[in-house]
C-alpha cells in the first residue's frame, strides 16, 4: 500500500477539550489560552502571511539552513523512514526528499498533524513528485498521539522543525522529547530539531509585532476560535496585541490586553468573565535557546547532540541528535 492515513482525532472530544481549556484558562488568576487554538483556517492563513513578513526570520532562515546542510548530512545518515511531527503541508519535506533522492530509492514518510485536509493535500503532492515514496499519514496531536506513529522500517529520521519545541514550557518539552526518543530505534535513529536562538531583543520583538499588524490579527483571532467553540461574545478588536521578550525566562510572550473594562459571556460554559482595563490574556510563549541549553535539554531525554548547524547571523539552529 503506497498511501495510508490513520485518524486519531475526534471532533466531540476536541470540542470538550477546548471547553475545558477555555474554562480553566479564563478563570485562572492570570488568564491564558493555549496557543494551539490559534490554528483554525483563518489563523493558519494568517500564520502563512507571518512567515513571509520581513521581520519574521525563523521560517526563511530554517529553510535556507536545511537547503545548505542536508546534502552533506544525509550522506552520513541516509534514512529509510522519515517522521515529521507537526508536518502541516510538508513544505520543508521537499528539501529532505530531494537530498535523500526519494525519486530513485524507496522511502517511507510518516507525517503527523492535527489537520487532516492539510496533511492529505501535502502527502498527495509529495507522492506525485516522488514516485517511489510511500506515505503513512497520522492525524493527531503531537502531545497525545505519538504512540500511534508506526514502528520504524529501518533507519529513522524524526524531524521536529520550526522551533515548535519553543512553544512548550520546560516540563512539557522534556515529556515530548522523551516520547520522540521512544520513536527512534537504538542506535539507528536520529532527531533533527529546529530551535530559535537567543539574540538581540529588538530583532526578537519585531518578529512578533510586525509593522503591518499581521501578528496582531493572528493573536486576536484566537478569540474568534473561542467565540465559536463556547458561544462567546468576545470583541477581538477590544483587545490590543502586546508582545515582549522576557529576558529572565528567555522567551517571547504574547498577550491580548483589554483596552477598557469589559464583560464577556461564554454561553455554552454558563460563564461570565470580567476584565479590568489593562488586564491581559496570555496566549503564547516562544522560548529561545542556546547551544548549551539545547544539549542539556536533549540529555534529559536520553538524546545526544551529534551536529549543530547555525546560520551565519546566529539566528536559528538545527540540532542533529542521536539516542544517548
C-alpha positions in Angstrom: 0.0 0.0 0.0 1.5 3.3 -1.1 -0.7 5.6 0.9 -2.4 5.2 4.2 -3.9 7.7 6.6 -4.8 6.9 10.2 -7.2 9.3 12.0 -6.9 9.7 15.8 -8.8 12.9 16.3 -12.4 13.0 17.5 -14.5 16.2 16.9 -16.6 15.8 20.0 -13.5 15.1 22.2 -11.7 18.1 20.7 -14.7 20.3 21.5 -14.7 19.1 25.1 -11.0 19.8 25.4 -11.4 23.3 24.1 -14.2 24.0 26.5 -12.2 22.7 29.4 -9.1 24.7 28.3 -11.1 27.9 28.0 -12.8 27.4 31.4 -9.5 26.7 33.1 -7.6 29.4 31.4 -10.1 32.3 31.7 -11.0 31.5 35.4 -7.3 31.4 36.5 -5.8 34.2 38.5 -3.6 35.0 35.4 -5.9 34.5 32.4 -4.5 32.5 29.5 -5.4 30.5 26.4 -3.4 27.6 24.8 -1.7 28.7 21.6 -2.8 25.6 19.8 -6.2 27.4 19.3 -4.6 29.9 17.0 -4.7 27.5 14.1 -8.2 27.4 12.7 -8.4 28.0 9.0 -8.2 31.8 9.3 -5.3 31.5 11.8 -3.3 29.2 9.6 -3.7 31.6 6.7 -2.6 34.5 8.9 0.4 32.5 10.0 1.4 31.8 6.4 1.4 35.5 5.9 3.5 36.0 9.0 6.2 33.6 7.6 6.6 35.9 4.6 7.0 39.2 6.6 10.4 40.9 6.5 10.5 40.9 10.3 9.8 37.2 10.7 13.1 35.5 10.2 12.6 31.9 11.5 10.9 30.2 8.5 13.2 31.5 5.8 16.3 31.1 7.9 15.5 27.5 8.8 14.6 26.7 5.2 17.9 28.2 3.9 19.8 26.2 6.6 18.1 23.0 5.6 19.0 23.5 2.0 22.6 24.1 2.9 23.2 21.2 5.3 21.0 18.4 4.1 23.1 17.1 1.2 26.2 16.6 3.5 24.2 15.4 6.5 22.3 12.8 4.5 25.4 11.4 3.0 26.4 10.4 6.6 22.9 9.3 7.7 20.5 8.0 5.0 17.1 7.2 6.4 14.6 4.6 5.3 11.9 6.2 7.4 11.2 9.9 7.8 8.8 11.0 10.5 7.7 14.7 10.6 6.0 16.0 13.7 3.6 18.9 13.1 4.1 18.4 9.3 1.4 20.8 8.1 1.6 20.9 4.3 5.0 19.2 4.3 6.7 22.2 2.5 10.1 21.7 4.1 10.0 17.9 3.4 10.7 18.5 -0.3 14.2 19.6 0.6 14.8 16.4 2.7 13.4 14.1 0.0 15.5 15.8 -2.7 18.6 15.2 -0.6 17.6 11.6 0.1 16.9 11.0 -3.6 13.4 9.5 -2.9 12.5 9.5 -6.6 15.0 6.7 -7.1 15.1 5.0 -3.7 12.1 3.6 -1.6 11.5 5.8 1.5 8.5 5.9 3.8 7.3 9.3 5.0 5.2 9.5 8.2 3.7 13.0 8.7 1.7 13.7 11.9 -0.6 16.8 12.2 -4.0 17.6 13.6 -5.4 18.9 10.3 -6.5 16.0 8.1 -7.1 18.1 5.0 -3.7 19.9 5.1 -2.0 16.6 5.8 -3.7 14.8 3.0 -3.1 17.6 0.5 0.6 17.8 1.3 1.1 14.0 1.3 -0.5 13.5 -2.2 1.6 16.4 -3.6 4.8 14.7 -2.4 3.7 11.3 -3.8 3.2 12.9 -7.2 6.7 14.4 -7.1 8.4 11.3 -5.7 7.2 8.1 -7.4 9.0 5.8 -5.0 7.7 7.5 -1.9 5.3 5.6 0.5 3.2 7.7 2.9 1.7 6.6 6.2 0.0 9.8 7.5 -1.2 10.1 11.1 -3.9 12.7 12.0 -3.4 13.5 15.7 -2.0 15.9 18.3 1.8 15.5 18.9 1.3 16.0 22.6 -1.1 13.0 22.8 -0.8 10.8 19.8 2.9 9.9 19.2 2.1 6.4 20.3 0.2 6.0 17.0 3.3 6.6 14.9 4.1 3.2 13.2 7.2 1.2 14.1 10.3 2.1 12.1 11.0 0.3 8.9 14.8 0.7 9.0 16.9 3.8 9.9 14.6 6.5 11.0 14.9 10.3 10.9 12.4 12.2 13.1 12.0 15.9 12.2 10.6 18.5 14.6 11.1 21.8 12.8 10.1 25.4 13.0 11.2 25.8 16.7 7.8 24.4 17.6 9.6 23.0 20.7 9.8 26.6 21.9 6.1 26.8 22.4 6.2 24.3 25.2 7.2 25.1 28.8 10.2 23.1 30.2 8.2 20.2 31.7 6.2 19.7 28.5 9.4 19.9 26.5 11.0 17.1 28.5 7.9 14.9 28.2 7.7 15.5 24.4 11.4 14.9 23.8 11.3 11.7 25.8 8.4 10.5 23.6 10.3 11.4 20.5 13.3 9.5 21.8 11.0 6.4 22.1 10.3 6.7 18.3 14.0 6.2 17.5 15.4 2.7 17.0 18.6 2.4 19.1 21.2 3.2 17.7 19.8 3.5 14.1 17.7 6.7 14.5 18.3 10.4 14.6 16.3 13.5 15.5 16.5 16.8 13.6 15.3 19.6 15.8 14.8 23.3 14.8 15.5 25.8 17.5 15.2 29.6 17.5 18.2 31.2 19.3 18.6 33.9 21.8 19.5 37.2 20.0 19.1 41.0 20.1 15.8 41.9 21.8 14.8 44.3 19.0 15.0 41.6 16.4 13.0 39.2 18.6 10.3 41.6 19.4 9.9 42.9 15.8 9.3 39.3 14.7 6.3 39.1 16.9 5.0 42.6 16.5 5.3 43.4 12.8 4.6 46.8 11.3 1.8 45.5 9.1 -0.2 44.2 12.1 -0.5 40.6 10.8 0.7 39.1 14.1 -1.8 41.4 15.9 -4.6 39.9 13.8 -3.3 36.4 14.3 -3.3 36.9 18.1 -6.8 38.4 18.1 -8.1 35.5 16.0 -7.9 33.1 19.0 -10.9 35.0 20.4 -12.9 34.1 17.3 -12.0 30.5 17.9 -13.2 30.8 21.5 -16.4 32.5 20.4 -17.3 29.7 18.1 -16.2 27.0 20.5 -18.1 28.1 23.6 -20.7 30.6 22.1 -18.8 33.6 23.4 -19.2 37.3 22.7 -15.6 38.5 22.8 -14.9 41.5 20.6 -11.4 40.9 19.4 -10.8 44.5 18.4 -11.3 45.5 22.1 -8.0 43.8 22.9 -4.6 45.1 21.9 -1.7 42.9 20.9 1.2 43.0 23.3 4.4 41.0 22.6 7.7 41.4 24.5 10.9 39.4 25.3 11.1 38.2 28.9 14.8 38.0 29.3 14.8 36.2 32.6 12.8 33.3 31.1 14.4 33.5 27.6 11.0 33.7 25.9 8.8 36.0 23.8 5.4 36.4 25.4 2.3 37.3 23.5 -0.8 38.8 25.3 -4.1 40.3 24.5 -4.8 43.3 26.7 -8.2 44.7 27.3 -8.4 48.4 26.2 -11.2 49.0 28.7 -13.1 47.3 31.5 -15.5 44.8 29.9 -17.6 41.7 30.5 -17.6 38.6 28.3 -20.2 35.9 28.4 -19.3 32.3 27.4 -22.8 31.0 26.9 -22.0 27.3 26.4 -20.0 27.3 29.6 -22.5 29.3 31.6 -19.6 31.6 32.5 -19.2 35.3 32.7 -15.6 36.7 32.6 -14.8 40.3 33.7 -11.7 42.2 32.6 -10.3 45.3 34.1 -8.8 47.9 31.8 -5.2 46.7 31.1 -5.9 43.1 32.1 -4.5 40.6 29.7 -4.8 37.1 28.4 -1.5 35.2 27.9 -1.8 33.5 24.6 1.8 32.3 23.7 5.3 31.7 25.0 8.0 31.2 22.4 11.2 30.1 24.1 14.6 31.0 22.7 17.7 28.7 23.1 21.4 28.5 23.3 23.6 25.5 22.3 24.4 24.6 25.9 20.7 24.8 26.8 19.7 22.5 23.9 22.4 20.0 24.8 21.1 19.9 28.4 17.5 19.6 27.2 18.4 16.7 24.9 20.4 14.9 27.6 17.4 14.9 29.9 15.5 12.9 27.3 18.4 10.5 26.7 19.5 12.1 23.5 23.0 13.2 22.5 23.8 16.2 20.3 25.9 15.0 17.3 25.8 18.0 15.0 24.9 21.7 15.5 24.2 23.8 12.4 23.6 27.5 12.7 23.0 30.3 10.1 25.7 33.0 9.6 23.8 35.6 11.6 23.4 33.1 14.5 19.6 33.5 14.5 18.5 29.9 14.1 19.9 26.4 14.6 19.3 22.8 13.6 20.3 20.2 16.2 21.0 16.7 14.9 20.8 14.3 17.8 21.2 10.5 18.4 20.0 8.2 21.2 22.3 8.5 24.1 
